[in-house]
Amino acid sequence: MHTSPLAARADKLVGSVIDSSTSLLAAQKHDIVRFAMGAPADETVPTEEFRDIASKVFTDRSFTYGATEGEPVLLKQLLGYLATTSEPTREERVTITAGGMQGLDIAFKMYVDPGDLVIVESPTYTNGSATALSYGADLLEAPMDKNGLIVEALPDLVAAAGRTPKAIYTIPNFQNPSGTTLSQARREQLVELAHQWNAVIIDDDPYGLLRFSGEDIPGFQQISPEDPLIFSVRTFSKILAPGLRVGWVDADPSVRQLVIHSKQAMDTCTNVPNQHIVAEFIRRGGLDDHLAGLRLEYHARKVAMLDSIGRHLGGRVATTNPDGGFFLWLTLLGEDAATSTQALFETALAEGVAFIPGPALSASGKFDDALRLCFASTTPGRTEEGIVRLTRALDRAR
Ligand SMILES: Cc1ncc(COP(=O)(O)O)c(C=O)c1O
């Protein structure tokens, strides 16, 4: 009998409940209100313009291999666009990636050895923490409150762990899944701790450009410019379209070649035609208007979801109230708190509504009394129907 030739690291490839929900939902035949995936609303994707761009922009060179760091035309447009935002950067810092996930993969690949300690938020975007695990990280979960990661708690947690972290994985704006935003004071404190520990901050911010209320908070790159311990991961997935699979990394120039080498070991270059589509979309000047439209729409959708929750589930749940992004975090209260949201998922699916159960968003499966709702992909009318169905599911589960 042969034992399996799988690598030891295969045990660490834990997969993604979030991604699996896409296949699961695709297999359902009945009508489902989809609060599960964190995807932009279909109707916000500029499909017609992409079609027009695709009919004009491609050349004979659009379908061959591209430079690993990214198509020059996209780098130029991206840098030009970012110069108009609070996160201007320069070419020596930027590498185009296949979405944010590849940026995370590169970051953990570069900084994490097997057995290294990595701080992750609790709850967190578990596709990110799973990537850390795939490189053998030991995860240290750190609690959050309404101002994001409780940075003040980190020194004691690290002392109890008996060793310092190599990386701190944080989603500072409108966090996936909680919707909370890390306060400025905590951002500053986190940078100090990172320096004390010589740990890299993996600054994963897909939603920062989608603030629809409240005051902007400076990003890590603004708080500590040119800091080699800040590795920023960005993506067009939430602000344009996730199927394009185009994102970027903004990191210290001293590691850019390493970023490029990591990417060369993965996929040579990011999808060339899609880079040209994004570049031309920016070149035509549509991105600002597009973002302004998204902010208005997502704000209205968040308000509608909170309103529906208030009317149907008032007193039975507590929710966060994000100033941007895609997600609400809902915690069951009172008698309902005894309901397992993992068990509720099945009942809810039968009722025709989908969400992500809390344990799927925790590195150690916590939060069985909580769930994530994406308000961004559903119109207010459908959201009302979805919350009615969720209420019915909760009544049945009691
Ligand atoms: C916090 C966070 N990071 C990274 C990603 C991955 O982005 P992409 O789809 O561009 O790979 C997501 C997508 O849900 C996300 O929410």
The ligand as an SDF file (V2000), in Angstrom:
LIG
                    3D

 16 16  0  0  0  0  0  0  0  0999 V2000
  -11.1360   41.7100    2.3480 C   0  0  0  0  0  0  0  0  0  0  0  0
  -10.9730   41.1150    1.0010 C   0  0  0  0  0  0  0  0  0  0  0  0
   -9.7550   40.8820    0.5310 N   0  0  0  0  0  0  0  0  0  0  0  0
   -9.5580   40.3410   -0.6810 C   0  0  0  0  0  0  0  0  0  0  0  0
  -10.6240   39.9800   -1.4640 C   0  0  0  0  0  0  0  0  0  0  0  0
  -10.3410   39.2880   -2.7650 C   0  0  0  0  0  0  0  0  0  0  0  0
  -10.4510   40.1460   -3.8330 O   0  0  0  0  0  0  0  0  0  0  0  0
  -10.3880   39.5930   -5.3170 P   0  0  0  0  0  0  0  0  0  0  0  0
  -11.7550   39.1180   -5.6660 O   0  0  0  0  0  0  0  0  0  0  0  0
   -9.9590   40.7690   -6.1090 O   0  0  0  0  0  0  0  0  0  0  0  0
   -9.3890   38.4900   -5.3590 O   0  0  0  0  0  0  0  0  0  0  0  0
  -11.9250   40.1960   -1.0240 C   0  0  0  0  0  0  0  0  0  0  0  0
  -13.0680   39.7670   -1.8260 C   0  0  0  0  0  0  0  0  0  0  0  0
  -14.1100   39.4200   -1.2830 O   0  0  0  0  0  0  0  0  0  0  0  0
  -12.1040   40.7910    0.2420 C   0  0  0  0  0  0  0  0  0  0  0  0
  -13.3170   41.0430    0.7450 O   0  0  0  0  0  0  0  0  0  0  0  0
  1  2  1  0
  2  3  1  0
  2 15  2  0
  3  4  2  0
  4  5  1  0
  5  6  1  0
  5 12  2  0
  6  7  1  0
  7  8  1  0
  8  9  2  0
  8 10  1  0
  8 11  1  0
 12 13  1  0
 12 15  1  0
 13 14  2  0
 15 16  1  0
M  END
$$$$
